[in-house]
Amino acid sequence: MNVQKTSVKLLDVQSNTENFRLEVLTGLNKEPKQLDSKWLYDEKGSSLFEKITTLPEYYLTRTELLILRRYAKEMVSFFGERAMLIDLGSGSSEKVKILLDEVPDLSAYIPVDISKEFLKESATALASEYPSLKVTAVCADYTKLFDLSSFNQEGKMIVFFPGSTIGNFEPSHAEAFFKRISKMLTKGDGLLIGIDMKKDPSILNRAYNDSFGVTAAFNLNVLARINRELQADFQLHQFEHYAYYNEKHERIEMHIQSLVDQVVTIDRMPILFKKGETIHTENSYKYDVTTFKTMVEKNGFKTEKVWTDPDSFFSVHYLTLSFP
């Protein structure tokens, strides 16, 4: 059956191309070179990431879905009546549908994502499936504070942040993130967040080095984006995806490694790469429940409930803002 598309209000507060150019040039002139993981998510990158979530090696999404399906009714019992649900890094909005099916009286659903076209498409499809739900999509960098004061809030404000995306942040940046979120909320409002747990490094290494090469394509796509948007001349066949578990820092590191000595030009500016040199594109920190609970409670949140899968591969936490 064809789903009739519904118009969705879209607010665009995203950074412009000049900010992208500045961050790319700044990051590639650092030692070691680095790019913020948010730039991986243009329209094609977002689509590739959705494919990653279906891969056999990538346990994170299917495990979080298992937890959500098993405990959604209990999770939404914390929301109260007429809550407003803000979905950070909403992607295809597949996970949130599990919650939406259990809480029919939301006052509004606000998906937030950095990829404008992907966001518009997924929000429109979701609005068609839930025609009685008020949907306002916000194209924004959710790692920065953005204003939600224009939304009419009836009940609690609930932030949904699945996928263990918080693991992409350095621990100090994760703490800063919780402080920013606390400024968007009032006492008693909630944060439902997914966390990837510490586990056998071999499982982690397989998850970020899939046999189909989708993660490699996702990682290298950022170079294609720089070529397209910043008039660069990266030769993608001269770079490769490189990811590994860093035991000291308890994180997966994702890099793009140069296969040869080469010079890349970005908007007429030369960037030198030595053979074996990498661009650090993403971290994915792994937590245990105690460490994560300590971190959030230092930054204004109280842990109300934690749900895990039988293997304790993943956890979902419901937090409430404990002070203004």
N, C-alpha and C positions, 0 to 999 in steps of 0.2 A: 504494500500500500504506500502510495506517495504521501509524504508529509508536507502539508501546506506551510510555506514559510511565512513567518510573522515578522513585522518590522520591530526592531529593537532600538531603543535610545542608546547612542554611543557617545561617551565623553572621552575626548583625546587629550591627555595631559602628559603625553610621552615626550622624551627628549628629542631634539631635532638632529638632523644629519651632522651639524657642526659639532655637537657634543660627541657623537659617535667618532668623528674624525679626530677630535682632540684626545679622547680616551685611547683610541687605537694607537695613535702616534706616541702618546706618553707611555703606554704600556710596552710597545715594541722597542722603545729606547731605554727601557730599564734593564738592569742586570740582576737576576735573569729576566728574560722577556716574559710578559704576561698579558692576558686579556681577561676582562671580566666575563664570567660565564653567562651573564644575561645576554651578551651579544650573540650567543649561539642560537638564539630563538627568533630568527626571522621566520617568514611564513614556511619556507622549506625546512628550516631547522626544527620548527615546531612539529611539522608533519613527520619528519624522521624520528623525533623523540617519541611520538605516539607509536611508531613501529617498534622502537626499542622496548616499550612497555609490554609488548606481546611476545618477546623472544623467550625461548626456554631458559636461557641462562639468567635472565633478568627477573629475579624472584621478587623484587620490591613491590611492583604494582599488583601482581596477583595475590601477594600475601596481605597487602593493605586492603585490597578488595575483599578478601576473605574475612578480615577483621570487621570491616564496615558492614558487610552483609550479615554477619553473625550478631553484631551488637548495635546496629543503627537505632533500633527502637529505644534502647537504653541511652544512647548518646543524645538523641534529640529530646529526651525527657528533661535534660538540663536547659533547653532553650527557652521554655516558657511560651506564652501566647504572643503571637504577632511579632516574632523576632525578625530582624533584618540580617540576612546571611551574606557575608562578604567572602568571596572565594578567591584567594590570592594565588596567582599562577594557575588560573582555571583550566588552561589547555582545552581539551575536548569536552570538559565538564561531565565526563562519564562518572567519576566518583561521587560527585555531589548529587547525582540522580538517586543514589541509594538513600541519601538523607531526605531528599525532596519527597520521595515516596512515603516517608514516615511522618512528615510534618507538613500537612496541607494548608496550614494557616499562616505561613510566612507573610510578613508585610511587604517584603521585597527580596529579590536575589540580585547580587551585584558581582558578576564575574570580573576579575581584574587580571589582565595579561599584558605582556610587553609587545606581542605580535598583533598588530591591528587587524589585518585581514583575517588571520586565523581566529582571532577573538570574535570578530563580527560574524563569521560563518558559524562558529560553534554556538554562540549566544542566540543567534536567530533560530538555529535548529532546536535548541533547548526550549525556547519560548513557544515554538510550535507544538512541542510535546506537552508543555504545561501552560495552556492558554490562559488560565486564570491567575498565573503568577506574574507579578510586575518585575520585568527584567531590565536593568540598566547596566550596560557593559562599560567598563572604564579601562581605556588603554593607558597604562601607567607603569612606571618602574616601581614595583612595590617594595624595593629595598630603600626607597626614600619616602618620607612622610608626604601624604597627599590628603586633600581636604574632602571630608564626607559630610560637612555641615549642611550642604544643600539638600540632603536626603531627609525626608520626614521619618523620624524614628518613633515607632509606637511602643514596641517591647524592647527586649534586650538586643544589643548588637553582638552578633556572633561571627568571629573570624574563623574561616576554614582554611587551613594551610597544610594540605596533604603532601604525600610524595617524598617526605624527608628532605624537602628543599632547604630547610634550615641547615642541613649538613653542608651545603655549598658555602656557608659563611665561616670565616675564621671565628674562633670562639669569642673574641672581643667584639667582632661585628655582629655575631648572633645576640650578644647581650645588648648591643646598641639597637638591634632590630626590635627586641622585646620592649625596650624603653620607648621606641617610636610608636609601636602598636599600642602601648599603654596610653599614649597621648590621644589616640583616636577613640578610646573607649572610656566608659565611666564605670565606677565600682559595681561589681556584679555581672558585668558583661563577660562574654566567654571567648576562648580561643581553643579550637579543636585542631590538633596538630599531629602529623605523622612523623615518626622518628625511626630511622634505620638503626638496628642494634649491632653491637660488636659480635663478630662471629669468625669462623675459620677463614683466614685470608685467601685460601684457594677458591672459596665460594665467591668472595668479593672480586678477585681477579677475573674469574670467568664472567661475572656479571657485566664488567666494563670492557671486556675484550671478546665480544660475541663472535661465534664462528661464521655468521652471515655477513659480517663487516658493516652492519648498520650503524653501530656506535662510531666506527671509524669515519663513515660518511657524514654522520652528524657532526663530529668534531671538525673535520676538514671543510665542512660547508661554510664555516666562518671565514675561511680564506676566500672562498668564492664570493661571499657577501662583500668582503672588503674590496675585491676586484671590481664588483659591480657598482658599489655605492661610492667608493673613494678613488676610482680610476687607478687601481693598483695592478701589478702584473705578476702576482703569485703564480708559479707553475705548480699546480697541485700534485702532479706526479713526482715532484721533487721533495715532497713532505710525506710523513706517515703519522698515523695515530699511535700514541704510546700512553698506556695507563697501567698503574701498579698500585699495590697497597703499601703505604708508608707506615711501617709498624711503630716508629718513634712517635709520629703525630696522630696515629690511629685514624687515618683517612686514606681514601682512594685519591690519587692525583691523576689528572688527565692532562696530557701534553700533546703538542704537535711538534714532531722532530724533523729537522732538516736533514736530508739524505746526502747533501753535497755542500761544499762552500758555494755561496751564492749571494747576489745582491738583489733585493726586491725594491721596486720603486712604488711609493704610495703618494699620489698627488705630487709627483716630481721630486719627492724626498727619498733618498736612498737609505735602505735598511740592510745592514750586513748580517748575514747568517753564516756561522761556521758549521761544518759537517758535524752532526751529532747535537747541535744546539737546539734547545726546545723553547716553545712558547707554552707557558703554563696556563691552561684554559679553564680548569675547574678542579675544585676540591670536593670531596664528599666525606665529611667527618661522620664517624660512627660513635654512638653513645650507649651507655647503659642507663637504666631507669633512674638510679640514684644520682648519677652525675647530672643528668638532664634536669631532674627535679630540683637539685641544688641551684643550678644556673637560673631557672625561671623564678624560683622563689627569692633570689637576690634582686630580681628586676621587676617586682611588683605583682607576680602571679602566684596563685595558690593551686596546687594540683588537687583536683576533685576526684579524678578517676583515671586509671590506666588500663587499657585493653591490649592483649598480645595474642599472637598465634600460638599453637601448641609447641612449636620449635623455638619460640622467642627470637625469631628472626627480625620482627618488626613490632612496633608499638604505636598506639594512638592514645594521645593524652587530652583530657578535657581540663582546661585551666580557667580560672576566673580571676579577674582583676581584683586584687585584694586591697588596694588603696588608690585614691585618685592620683 
